[in-house]
Amino acid sequence: MNILLTSVGRRVELLKAFRESMSRFSSQAAIADANAPLPPTNITGKIITADLKHSAPASFLADTAELVPRIDHPDYIDRLLDICDRHQIDLLIPLIDTELPLLSLHEQRFRDRGVTVLISSAVVNDICHSKKKTGLFFKTIGVKTPKIYQLDEVEERDFPLFIKPDRGSASVGVHKIKNRTELNFFANYVEDPIIQELISGEEYTIDVLVNFRGKAVSIVPRARLETRAGETSKGKTVKNPELIAAAKYVVESLPGAIGCITVQCFLQPDGEIVFIEINPRFGGGYPLAYRAGADFPLWLFQLCAGKKPQVAIDEWEDGLSMFRYDDAIFVKAEDTDRAAQFDLPPVTLDERIRKLVARR
């Protein structure tokens, strides 16, 4: 089973998890073959990565690292299809928000080549890509979510508030607003802003693995003890039945959720759960859930092989903590020089327009 991880960047821990799980999957298949009357199937697999930069740390842990243009480049999808053809990719897993809507629109082109794209429906990606639509979804299914204000309806008693880009990610452009002067400034400073009620309480990220029928296989709430650039740097697994049940309801209410779905919420002092965001991809803090025993990669391989993972929804270690620190990958000059040879030249605006016109 060959897999392609796109936009790998710094996701070194995730790539290691997939490699370990691939080895376990191969071992399980070998044991099954040994007990079967038929000849062994000789299970093998490779991990291919794709990224804009040849210096992406995770790419140096792959069997093969491929360079791709920017996601908004008109050749991006064709480049991924070419990679899938050359490496006989079985499973493609996107890792950043911005490519999810694009890939969901082109999923059939990959499927025609025998490639499973681990991506939710276009409707789900549309809901999750816009915080306004996410808030409306939460209201529609009857779960609590922060109130969204229009600029002209904010009153003095409403402060403090949060303002953020409607389609932002990684906490970029998120600001706490304490008064009207700050509100007026950031309403003009933040692109396509959304103004939200400020919610307090314990913040959680919940990793949910969803099978190809939209049903939750495993759910792991992680307390966000400390974050950096929107990603959990310190966290702890918490086996809270209410959080697990609420996340299951939210994710299974999505029309076409597949794969790893990351849900964010606050657990308030009175026990009420307030949902704020959904990301239909692997979260940056997922390695904590993995080390706690929630082996999403292995279970994905089993699902792709037509097998049902034999696991309980809360079958993982409670109270496991993660304290991240900076690490480094050291690469010899000849390896970085060889990778740099394949850097794609920058594409000018005129070139993009010319290609778009030619396609029409």
Helices and strands as residue ranges (DSSP letters): E 3-6, H 12-34, E 47-51, G 57-61, E 64-67, H 76-87, E 91-94, G 97-99, H 100-105, H 107-111, E 116-117, H 122-129, H 131-141, E 148-149, G 151-153, G 156-158, E 161-165, E 175-177, H 180-189, E 193-197, E 202-210, E 216-228, E 231-237, H 241-253, E 259-267, E 273-279, H 286-291, H 296-304, E 321-323, H 333-340, H 349-359
